[in-house]
C-alpha cells in the first residue's frame, strides 16, 4: 500500500507540474515578453540559462547578451519557471526603481534607520572612527612589509580590507571595536562568511537558491532558517548595549544604535517607538550588508590601481599634496572622487538586482526594443508575477552609454569635458551616473557612508603604499550575492605586490 501511495503521489506531482508548465506557457504566448529576443546561447532543459550565469564571472553573460541582442531580452529560468526579462534600458530601469512598491525585491527589509542616516550624523561625527580604523589597517600592512625579506611583498589584500570595513561599520552601527579583525568575534564572523562563500560556490549552492526562489517557504524550515553566526554575534553585542540603555542616555554616543535608543527614550509612552528586536534586526542588517559590500568594491578598485600605475601615481600625487587628511580635505580631492566612481561603476558589490511585478503594468523604454520577428516595441507590457533582472554591471559598462572604452578603468572620464554623456543619458542613482546604488525609494540608504569609506581607504592606501599587479589570475564571482575575488578556485583571495611609497611629493 505504501508503494502504491508513493506512486500516486509522484503521478499527482507530475500532473501538477505538467499543468503548471503548460498553463504558464499558454499565458506567456499572449504577452509582449514572448515577442522579445532570447539569448543566443543554448539553454538547459531544466536549468534554463541560470546555470550558465552562475558558472561565469559576475554579470559576464548579461554583458555578452546585451551586446548581442540589445538592452531588453529574455532568458529561460530554471525549473520550468516563466521566462525572466532582463532590462538594461535606463528609462525602464528608472521606472522600475521609482515604482518600488509595485516592483519588489526579495528578500527586502524596512530601512528603519533611514531617518538617522539621512541626517548625515554618520558622515560627520563618525569620520574620526573611519580614519582610526584605516590607520590601524595601514599599520598592519606596514608590519607585514617590514617582516618580509623581499622588496616585492605579496599580500592578500582581502582580509585586511574586510577587517577594516568590519571595524568601521561596527563602530558606526553600535559603537563596538572589532580590534582590526583580531577580536574573537571578528574572527568568527570572517570564518562564517568565508564558509558561506565556499558553500555558495558549489552546484549545491546554485540549486539551493533556485529552490528557495521556487518554494519561498523552504527558507522558514528550521534547518535553513537558523540564526547565522554573524547575526548571533552582532545581536549579542548590541543586546549588551541595549541592557545598558540608562548609560547611553547620559553619554555622548553617536553610533546608530545609541541614537535610536535615545530617540525611543525621548518619545516615551506617548509615541510608538521601535521594539528591542526591531532595533537589533536593523542594526544587524546595516552592519552585515555594510562591511562586505564596501570591501568587495574596494579590493577590486585597488586591483585596478595596481594594474594602472600611471593612474595610481596621479592619485598619490594629489593625495600627498593635500597634506593631512580629514573629512573636508578628502571631499576636495577631485581625482580621488573620479577613481572611486570608476571603481563603483566597474565593480559594484552587488552586480544584479531582481524585481517581481506585483501588478500588470506597461514599462516605458528609452529606445524601441527589437522583437524576434524583426518588429520593434516602444514599451513593454508585463503581467503580475513577472520576474525582472536588472544587471548593474551591464548598465555600467554599456558601450551604448559609455562608448567603446566602457569596460576600461579611466577616472579622467569623470573630469574632462565631454568625458561622460549628458546627465539624461546616464543611469540614474543617488550618486549620479552609475546604477550601483539603485534608485528611487529603495535606493541604498548607506551609500554616503560607503562612498566615504571608499575614498578614505583608497586615499590612505595609495598615499603610503605602492601597489603592483602580482600576476595572479583574479576573477570576480557573485557568491552568494556579493562580488568575491577568486584565484585558482580560492575564495577571498586577491594578492597584490606591496611596497612603501615615496613621500617626497
C-alpha positions as CSV (number, residue, x, y, z in Angstrom):
1,X,0.0,0.0,0.0
2,X,2.8,2.4,0.9
3,X,4.4,1.7,-2.5
4,X,1.2,2.4,-4.3
5,X,0.7,5.6,-2.3
6,X,4.2,6.8,-3.3
7,X,3.4,6.1,-7.0
8,X,0.2,8.0,-6.7
9,X,1.9,11.0,-5.1
10,X,4.5,11.0,-7.8
11,X,1.9,10.9,-10.5
12,X,0.0,13.7,-8.9
13,X,3.1,15.8,-8.6
14,X,3.9,15.1,-12.3
15,X,0.4,16.1,-13.4
16,X,0.6,19.3,-11.3
17,X,3.9,20.3,-12.8
18,X,2.8,19.5,-16.3
19,X,-0.4,21.5,-15.9
20,X,1.6,24.4,-14.4
21,X,4.1,24.4,-17.1
22,X,1.6,24.2,-20.0
23,X,-0.7,26.9,-18.4
24,X,2.3,29.2,-17.9
25,X,3.4,28.7,-21.5
26,X,-0.1,29.3,-22.8
27,X,-0.4,32.6,-20.8
28,X,3.1,33.5,-21.8
29,X,2.2,33.4,-25.5
30,X,-0.1,36.4,-25.1
31,X,2.5,38.8,-23.6
32,X,5.0,41.2,-25.1
33,X,7.6,39.1,-23.2
34,X,7.1,36.3,-25.7
35,X,8.0,38.6,-28.5
36,X,11.3,39.6,-27.1
37,X,14.6,38.2,-28.4
38,X,16.1,35.3,-26.4
39,X,19.7,35.0,-25.6
40,X,21.7,33.3,-28.3
41,X,23.3,30.5,-26.2
42,X,21.9,27.0,-25.8
43,X,19.8,26.5,-22.7
44,X,19.5,23.5,-20.4
45,X,16.0,21.9,-20.4
46,X,15.9,22.0,-16.6
47,X,18.3,24.8,-15.6
48,X,17.4,27.2,-18.4
49,X,20.1,29.9,-18.7
50,X,20.6,30.4,-15.0
51,X,23.3,27.7,-14.5
52,X,25.4,29.4,-17.3
53,X,25.1,32.7,-15.5
54,X,26.2,31.0,-12.2
55,X,29.2,29.4,-13.8
56,X,30.6,32.6,-15.3
57,X,32.1,35.7,-13.7
58,X,29.8,38.3,-12.1
59,X,27.5,39.7,-14.8
60,X,29.7,38.3,-17.6
61,X,26.9,36.7,-19.5
62,X,24.5,39.6,-19.1
63,X,27.1,41.9,-20.7
64,X,27.7,39.4,-23.6
65,X,24.0,39.0,-24.2
66,X,23.2,42.8,-24.1
67,X,26.0,43.3,-26.7
68,X,24.5,40.5,-28.9
69,X,20.7,41.1,-28.7
70,X,20.2,44.6,-27.2
71,X,19.3,46.1,-23.9
72,X,15.9,44.2,-23.5
73,X,15.7,40.5,-23.8
74,X,14.5,37.3,-22.1
75,X,16.2,34.2,-20.8
76,X,14.9,30.8,-19.6
77,X,14.6,30.3,-15.9
78,X,15.4,27.1,-14.0
79,X,12.8,24.5,-13.1
80,X,10.5,25.4,-16.0
81,X,9.6,28.8,-14.5
82,X,8.3,31.6,-16.8
83,X,11.0,33.4,-18.7
84,X,13.0,36.1,-17.0
85,X,13.1,39.6,-18.6
86,X,16.5,41.3,-18.5
87,X,16.3,45.1,-18.6
88,X,19.3,47.4,-19.5
89,X,17.3,50.3,-20.7
90,X,17.9,53.4,-18.5
91,X,14.3,54.7,-18.7
92,X,12.8,51.3,-18.0
93,X,15.2,50.8,-15.0
94,X,14.4,54.2,-13.6
95,X,10.7,53.5,-13.9
96,X,11.0,50.2,-12.1
97,X,13.1,51.7,-9.3
98,X,10.8,54.7,-8.9
99,X,7.8,52.4,-8.5
100,X,9.5,50.4,-5.8
101,X,6.2,49.2,-4.2
102,X,5.0,47.8,-7.5
103,X,8.3,46.1,-8.2
104,X,9.6,44.4,-5.1
105,X,12.8,42.6,-4.4
106,X,13.2,39.6,-2.2
107,X,14.4,39.5,0.4
108,X,13.5,43.0,1.4
109,X,13.9,44.8,4.7
110,X,12.4,48.0,6.1
111,X,15.2,50.6,6.3
112,X,14.1,52.0,9.7
113,X,17.5,53.6,10.3
114,X,17.0,55.8,7.2
115,X,16.0,58.8,9.4
116,X,19.3,58.7,11.1
117,X,21.5,58.1,8.1
118,X,19.6,60.7,6.1
119,X,20.6,63.4,8.7
120,X,24.3,63.0,7.9
121,X,25.3,62.1,11.5
122,X,27.4,59.2,10.5
123,X,29.3,61.1,7.8
124,X,30.3,64.0,10.1
125,X,30.8,62.8,13.6
126,X,31.7,59.2,12.5
127,X,34.6,60.4,10.3
128,X,37.2,60.1,13.1
129,X,36.2,56.5,13.6
130,X,36.8,55.7,10.0
131,X,40.2,57.3,9.9
132,X,41.2,55.4,13.1
133,X,40.2,52.1,11.5
134,X,42.0,52.8,8.3
135,X,45.2,53.9,10.2
136,X,45.1,50.6,12.0
137,X,44.9,48.7,8.7
138,X,47.8,50.8,7.4
139,X,50.0,49.9,10.4
140,X,49.2,46.2,9.9
141,X,50.3,46.4,6.3
142,X,53.5,48.2,7.3
143,X,54.2,45.4,9.7
144,X,53.8,42.7,7.0
145,X,56.1,44.6,4.6
146,X,58.7,45.2,7.3
147,X,58.8,41.5,8.3
148,X,59.3,40.4,4.7
149,X,62.8,39.9,3.3
150,X,61.6,40.6,-0.3
151,X,61.3,44.0,-1.9
152,X,58.1,42.8,-3.5
153,X,55.9,41.7,-0.7
154,X,52.9,39.8,-2.0
155,X,49.9,40.4,0.3
156,X,46.4,39.0,0.0
157,X,44.6,42.4,0.5
158,X,41.1,40.9,1.1
159,X,41.4,40.1,4.9
160,X,43.0,43.5,5.6
161,X,40.2,45.4,3.8
162,X,37.3,43.3,5.2
163,X,38.7,43.6,8.7
164,X,38.9,47.4,8.2
165,X,35.3,47.8,6.9
166,X,34.1,45.5,9.7
167,X,35.8,47.8,12.2
168,X,34.2,50.9,10.6
169,X,30.7,49.6,10.5
170,X,31.0,48.1,14.0
171,X,31.8,51.5,15.4
172,X,29.3,53.3,13.3
173,X,26.4,50.9,13.8
174,X,26.7,50.3,17.5
175,X,29.9,51.6,18.9
176,X,31.8,48.3,19.0
177,X,35.5,47.9,18.2
178,X,36.3,44.6,16.5
179,X,40.0,45.1,17.0
180,X,41.1,45.3,13.4
181,X,39.8,41.8,12.7
182,X,41.8,40.3,15.7
183,X,39.0,40.0,18.2
184,X,37.3,36.6,18.8
185,X,34.0,37.9,17.4
186,X,35.7,39.3,14.3
187,X,37.4,36.0,13.6
188,X,34.1,34.1,14.0
189,X,32.3,36.5,11.6
190,X,35.1,36.2,9.0
191,X,35.2,32.4,9.2
192,X,31.4,32.1,8.9
193,X,31.3,34.4,5.9
194,X,34.1,32.6,4.2
195,X,32.2,29.3,4.8
196,X,29.1,30.8,3.3
197,X,31.0,31.9,0.2
198,X,32.5,28.4,-0.3
199,X,29.1,26.8,0.1
200,X,27.5,29.1,-2.4
201,X,30.3,28.4,-4.9
202,X,29.1,24.8,-5.3
203,X,26.4,23.3,-7.5
204,X,24.5,22.6,-4.3
205,X,24.6,26.3,-3.6
206,X,23.2,27.0,-7.0
207,X,20.4,24.5,-6.5
208,X,19.5,25.9,-3.0
209,X,19.0,29.4,-4.2
210,X,16.7,28.3,-7.0
211,X,14.7,26.0,-4.8
212,X,14.2,28.9,-2.3
213,X,13.1,31.1,-5.1
214,X,10.7,28.4,-6.3
215,X,9.4,27.5,-2.8
216,X,9.9,30.5,-0.5
217,X,8.6,28.6,2.5
218,X,11.8,26.5,2.4
219,X,13.7,29.4,3.9
220,X,11.5,29.1,7.1
221,X,12.4,25.5,7.7
222,X,14.4,25.0,11.0
223,X,17.4,23.6,9.1
224,X,17.5,26.6,6.9
225,X,16.2,29.5,9.0
226,X,18.6,29.2,11.9
227,X,20.5,32.3,13.0
228,X,23.7,33.0,11.2
229,X,26.9,33.3,13.2
230,X,27.2,36.9,12.2
231,X,23.7,37.8,13.3
232,X,24.2,35.9,16.6
233,X,27.4,37.8,17.4
234,X,26.1,41.2,16.5
235,X,22.9,40.6,18.3
236,X,24.7,39.6,21.5
237,X,27.0,42.6,21.4
238,X,24.2,45.1,20.5
239,X,22.0,43.4,23.1
240,X,24.5,44.2,25.8
241,X,24.3,47.8,24.8
242,X,20.6,47.8,25.0
243,X,20.8,46.5,28.6
244,X,22.9,49.5,29.5
245,X,20.4,51.9,27.9
246,X,20.5,54.1,31.1
247,X,24.2,54.6,30.4
248,X,23.5,55.6,26.8
249,X,21.1,58.3,27.9
250,X,23.8,60.0,29.9
251,X,26.7,59.5,27.4
252,X,27.6,61.4,24.2
253,X,27.4,58.5,21.8
254,X,26.8,58.9,18.1
255,X,26.6,55.4,16.8
256,X,23.3,54.4,15.1
257,X,22.0,52.1,17.8
258,X,22.6,54.6,20.6
259,X,20.9,57.3,18.6
260,X,17.9,55.1,18.0
261,X,17.7,54.1,21.7
262,X,17.9,57.8,22.7
263,X,15.1,58.5,20.2
264,X,12.9,55.8,21.8
265,X,13.6,57.2,25.2
266,X,12.7,60.8,24.2
267,X,9.4,59.6,22.7
268,X,8.3,58.0,25.9
269,X,5.0,56.2,26.3
270,X,3.0,58.8,24.2
271,X,4.5,57.6,20.9
272,X,5.2,54.2,19.5
273,X,8.9,53.5,19.2
274,X,10.9,50.6,18.0
275,X,11.0,47.4,19.9
276,X,14.3,46.0,21.0
277,X,14.1,43.3,18.4
278,X,13.5,45.8,15.6
279,X,16.5,47.8,16.8
280,X,18.7,44.7,16.8
281,X,17.4,43.5,13.4
282,X,18.1,46.7,11.7
283,X,21.5,47.3,13.2
284,X,22.5,43.8,12.3
285,X,21.3,44.2,8.7
286,X,23.1,47.5,8.4
287,X,26.3,46.0,9.7
288,X,26.3,42.8,7.7
289,X,25.2,44.5,4.4
290,X,27.6,47.4,5.0
291,X,31.0,45.8,5.6
292,X,31.1,43.1,2.9
293,X,29.7,45.3,0.1
294,X,32.2,48.1,0.7
295,X,35.1,45.6,1.0
296,X,34.1,44.0,-2.3
297,X,34.3,47.2,-4.4
298,X,37.4,48.3,-2.5
299,X,39.6,45.3,-3.3
300,X,38.8,45.4,-7.0
301,X,39.4,49.2,-7.1
302,X,42.8,48.6,-5.6
303,X,43.4,45.9,-8.2
304,X,42.6,48.4,-10.9
305,X,45.1,50.9,-9.4
306,X,47.8,48.1,-9.3
307,X,47.2,47.4,-13.0
308,X,47.3,51.1,-13.9
309,X,50.5,52.6,-12.4
310,X,50.1,56.0,-14.1
311,X,46.6,56.4,-12.6
312,X,47.9,55.3,-9.2
313,X,50.8,57.8,-9.3
314,X,48.5,60.6,-10.3
315,X,46.2,59.8,-7.4
316,X,49.2,59.5,-5.0
317,X,50.4,62.9,-6.1
318,X,47.0,64.5,-5.4
319,X,46.6,62.9,-2.0
320,X,50.2,63.7,-0.8
321,X,50.0,67.3,-2.0
322,X,46.8,67.8,0.1
323,X,48.8,67.1,3.3
324,X,47.0,66.0,6.4
325,X,43.7,64.3,5.5
326,X,40.4,64.9,7.2
327,X,36.7,64.8,6.1
328,X,36.7,68.2,4.4
329,X,40.0,67.6,2.6
330,X,39.0,64.2,1.3
331,X,35.9,65.8,-0.3
332,X,38.1,68.3,-2.1
333,X,40.2,65.6,-3.9
334,X,38.8,65.6,-7.5
335,X,40.9,62.8,-8.9
336,X,40.1,60.6,-5.9
337,X,36.4,61.2,-6.5
338,X,36.8,60.1,-10.1
339,X,38.8,57.0,-9.1
340,X,36.1,55.9,-6.6
341,X,33.4,56.5,-9.2
342,X,35.2,54.3,-11.7
343,X,35.6,51.6,-9.1
344,X,31.9,51.6,-8.3
345,X,31.0,51.7,-11.9
346,X,33.1,48.7,-13.0
347,X,32.9,46.7,-9.8
348,X,29.5,47.1,-8.0
349,X,29.5,44.9,-4.9
350,X,26.1,43.5,-6.0
351,X,26.1,43.1,-9.7
352,X,22.4,42.3,-10.2
353,X,19.1,43.0,-8.6
354,X,15.9,41.1,-9.1
355,X,12.4,42.6,-9.1
356,X,9.0,41.0,-9.2
357,X,6.0,42.9,-10.6
358,X,3.0,42.9,-8.2
359,X,0.5,44.0,-10.8
360,X,0.0,44.3,-14.6
361,X,1.9,47.2,-16.0
362,X,3.4,48.9,-19.0
363,X,7.1,49.8,-18.7
364,X,8.3,52.7,-20.9
365,X,11.6,52.4,-22.9
366,X,14.1,55.0,-23.9
367,X,14.6,53.2,-27.2
368,X,12.4,50.7,-29.1
369,X,13.3,47.1,-28.3
370,X,13.7,44.5,-31.1
371,X,11.4,41.5,-31.3
372,X,12.2,38.1,-32.6
373,X,10.2,38.7,-35.8
374,X,12.1,41.9,-36.6
375,X,9.5,44.4,-35.3
376,X,10.0,46.9,-32.6
377,X,8.1,47.7,-29.4
378,X,8.2,51.2,-27.7
379,X,7.0,49.9,-24.3
380,X,6.9,46.6,-22.5
381,X,3.6,45.1,-21.3
382,X,4.0,42.8,-18.4
383,X,1.7,40.8,-16.0
384,X,1.8,40.5,-12.3
385,X,4.4,38.0,-11.2
386,X,6.9,38.8,-13.9
387,X,10.5,38.4,-12.8
388,X,12.9,41.1,-14.0
389,X,16.7,41.1,-13.8
390,X,18.5,44.4,-13.7
391,X,22.3,43.8,-14.1
392,X,24.1,46.9,-12.7
393,X,27.4,46.0,-14.2
394,X,25.9,45.6,-17.6
395,X,24.4,49.0,-17.4
396,X,27.6,50.5,-16.1
397,X,29.7,49.1,-18.9
398,X,27.3,49.5,-21.8
399,X,29.1,50.8,-24.9
400,X,25.8,52.4,-26.0
401,X,26.1,54.7,-22.9
402,X,29.8,55.0,-22.2
403,X,31.4,54.4,-25.6
404,X,33.9,51.9,-26.8
405,X,36.1,52.2,-23.8
406,X,33.2,51.5,-21.4
407,X,35.0,48.5,-19.8
408,X,38.2,50.3,-19.2
409,X,39.3,51.9,-15.9
410,X,39.6,55.6,-16.9
411,X,39.0,58.1,-14.0
412,X,39.6,61.0,-16.3
413,X,36.2,60.4,-18.0
414,X,34.6,62.0,-14.9
415,X,36.8,65.1,-15.0
416,X,37.4,66.2,-18.6
417,X,34.7,68.0,-20.6
418,X,32.6,65.6,-22.6
419,X,34.1,62.6,-20.8
420,X,30.7,61.2,-19.9
421,X,27.4,61.5,-21.7
422,X,24.8,64.2,-20.7
423,X,23.1,63.5,-17.4
424,X,19.8,62.4,-19.0
425,X,21.7,59.7,-20.9
426,X,23.3,58.2,-17.8
427,X,21.9,55.5,-15.5
428,X,20.1,57.0,-12.5
429,X,21.0,56.7,-8.9
430,X,21.7,58.7,-5.7
431,X,25.3,59.1,-6.9
432,X,24.8,60.4,-10.4
433,X,25.9,58.4,-13.4
434,X,26.1,54.9,-12.0
435,X,23.3,52.4,-11.1
436,X,25.4,50.7,-8.4
437,X,23.3,52.1,-5.5
438,X,19.9,51.6,-7.2
439,X,17.5,54.5,-7.4
440,X,14.1,55.6,-6.1
441,X,12.6,54.9,-2.6
442,X,14.6,51.7,-2.2
443,X,18.0,53.1,-3.1
444,X,20.9,52.2,-0.9
445,X,20.4,54.1,2.4
446,X,24.1,53.8,3.3
447,X,25.6,55.0,0.0
448,X,27.2,58.1,1.6
449,X,28.9,56.1,4.2
450,X,30.1,53.6,1.5
451,X,31.5,56.4,-0.7
452,X,33.2,58.0,2.3
453,X,34.8,54.6,3.3
454,X,36.0,54.0,-0.2
455,X,37.5,57.5,-0.5
456,X,39.3,57.4,2.8
457,X,40.7,53.8,2.5
458,X,41.8,54.3,-1.1
459,X,43.4,57.6,-0.3
460,X,45.4,56.3,2.7
461,X,46.5,53.1,1.0
462,X,47.7,54.9,-2.1
463,X,49.4,57.6,0.0
464,X,51.6,55.2,1.9
465,X,51.9,52.1,-0.3
466,X,52.8,51.3,-3.9
467,X,50.5,48.7,-5.4
468,X,51.6,46.4,-8.3
469,X,49.9,43.5,-10.1
470,X,51.0,40.1,-8.7
471,X,50.3,38.4,-12.0
472,X,47.7,36.1,-10.4
473,X,44.6,35.3,-12.4
474,X,42.0,37.1,-10.3
475,X,38.3,36.6,-11.1
476,X,35.2,38.1,-9.6
477,X,32.1,35.9,-8.9
478,X,28.8,36.7,-7.2
479,X,28.9,34.5,-4.1
480,X,26.3,34.2,-2.7
481,X,25.1,37.6,-3.9
482,X,28.2,39.8,-3.2
483,X,31.2,40.2,-5.5
484,X,34.0,37.9,-4.3
485,X,37.6,37.6,-5.5
486,X,38.8,34.1,-6.5
487,X,42.3,32.9,-7.5
488,X,42.5,29.4,-8.9
489,X,39.3,28.4,-7.1
490,X,40.4,30.0,-3.8
491,X,37.8,32.4,-2.4
492,X,38.5,35.7,-0.7
493,X,41.9,35.9,-2.4
494,X,43.3,39.0,-4.2
495,X,47.1,39.1,-4.0
496,X,49.0,42.3,-4.7
497,X,52.6,43.3,-4.6
498,X,53.1,46.0,-1.9
499,X,55.9,48.3,-1.0
500,X,56.2,51.6,0.9
501,X,55.6,54.6,-1.3
502,X,57.8,57.6,-1.6
503,X,56.6,60.7,0.4
504,X,58.7,63.2,-1.4
505,X,55.9,65.0,-3.3
